[in-house]
Amino acid sequence: MTTSLNTLVAGVGDGGRVLVVCTGNICRSPAAEFLLARSQAFGPGASIESAGVGAVVGSGVDKPMRAVLDRIPGIDANSHVARQITPELIDSADLIITMSTGQLSKVHSMAPQAFGKAFTLRELAHLVRLHGRALSLSELHARRSTFPRGVSKEIADPYRRGNAAMKKSVLEIIHAIEMLTSVPAPADQLAVLGTKPLTVLSSSQLHPDRVNPYMLQLFKALETHPSVTYLQFSWRTALRGHIDVFHSHWPDAKVEGASAFTRWKRRFAFRWMTRRFARRKTAVVQTMHNLKPHENQSATNQKLMANFRRLESMRIAINPTTPHDSGAPIETIVHGHSIDWFNTYSKQTAEPGRVAYFGLIREYKGVLDLVQTFIETRESLTLSISGHPNSEELAHKISTIADTDERIEVTYGYIEEPDLVEAITRASLIALPYRELHNSGAALTALSLNRPVLVPRNESTDALATEVGEQWVIRYDGPLTAELLAKSVHQAPEIIASGTPDLSLRDWNLAGVQHAAVFAEAAFRASMRPAKRSDGA
């Protein structure tokens, strides 16, 4: 039988059978059994049972865990009786969920044939998040190597560790179920656990004149989540307000400024903020948009950033290929799509032979190289450059070359969204010849508007192509050539006519659920660290 989570939801035959496993079958596995049943994660027809690899046979739920579960509406923990796992139980289950890798190994040793249908709860949740619910369990098993690096597969064992450990274990189970279902946990679950919404301060603000689609969609995804109050950045809140978690996006921007006085003020405020977070055990979650700053930092700024990074409780990668070089655990939450965001704007018909670049214009993004390469095409092609240059010198270099070829259009400045959609959809191909490309919001914007992208080949772009469809991500090795540029733009109309890229794994509702789980874990980790005074540089 080929079993996917979706077929379990549909209740194929008599309904799917799910076996939840821990050690004693008196804490984590009964909690997960009851919570999975309440969530209907596998549909109302699924049968969910539990057992232990070293069960306290005949015992009920451990008293501290029962005290937690009894407060959750719809759960009767008094009905549970612990039992020992057997090969027969393993064989009869469609899906086996353990709380730890050690328990998973014991299941495998008892029944090697269960290898492809047994997962830890957190492992299963992350694989479903990365690959969707439609895959069979054997297909999810084949993708186990994609589990995020540095992320624990375990639900912490709370046995004999006190009430706080019991609550933490239950919250970890709840957050894993949120990832399985893409639905926030019911507010009543969080309320009875004594869990108040976390106050999370973003390092970003929403500028009405320059909206970042990524940030606005993240705010929207979190605004209705019952466990999070997500705030826009203000120095007043950062330095004087109550904050449980600080969500950092581009921290180096907080110490930059046009004048020496502005930079001094911001550095002073940033240093004070870092010290305050250290004293108050404020969790810091860093979203890794870039592997390193695109501009060189001064020695002072480097020291400020180094001290700030010591406070990181968790990191968020928006790309599954992000390397992990920090002591902080890393969670992968992929960059969401912009399909819904651009739905209200009118789209243009793609013009054959038209290439476009859009976005911030910086040296590393290779716009000057693109212009020089395009001139060499000598064909009836057109090139559109739209974006804000980060220096007058770079803008002058680009304009000087572009002015020699009437096929090239250059528009400098921040682009209003209707104009951005027009610029992208008029083109047949979006060229992004970055010298360094790890996370590209521009690529996802283009794909969300059904336009193929031309990008350098690396681990990140290969992964993107595998996800959305190979034809939509045209990759090249070495320098971009005129021949390749012309060939790619001529291929583009056929790609556009073939359908749409697959962006189904980049849903913003799921991203909101995942962020909330990371914030909860980060807050717990920060509460465990000793309060200290950071030197803040």
Buried (B, 14 or more C-beta within 10 A) or exposed (E): EEBBBBBBBBBBEEBBBBBBBBBBBBBBBBBBBBBBBBBBBBBEBBBBBBBBBEBBEEBBBBEBBBBBBEBBEEBEBEEBEBBEBEEEBBEEBBBBBBBBBEBBEBBBEBBEEBEBBBBBBBBBBBBBBBBBBEBBBEBBBEEEEBBBBBBBBBBBBBBEBEEEBBBBBBBBBBBBBBBBBBBBBBEEBBBBBEBEBBBBBBBBEEEEEEBBBBBBBBBBBBEEBBBBBBBBBEBEBBEEEEBBBBBBBBBBEBBBBEEEEEBEBBBEBBBBBBBBBBEEBBBBBBBBBEBEBBEEBEEBBBBBBEBBBBBBBBBBBBBBBBEBEBEBBBBBBBBBBBBEBBEEBEBBEBBEBBBBBBBEBBBEBBBBBBBBBBBEBEBEBBBBBBBBBBEEEBBEBBBEBBEEBEBBBBEBEEBEEEBBBBBBBBBBBBBBBBEEBBBBBBBBBBBBBBBBBBBBBBEBBBBBBEBBBEBBBBBBEEEBEBEBBBBBBBBBBEBBEEEBBEBEBBBBBBBBBBBBBBBBBBBBBBEEEEEEEBEBB
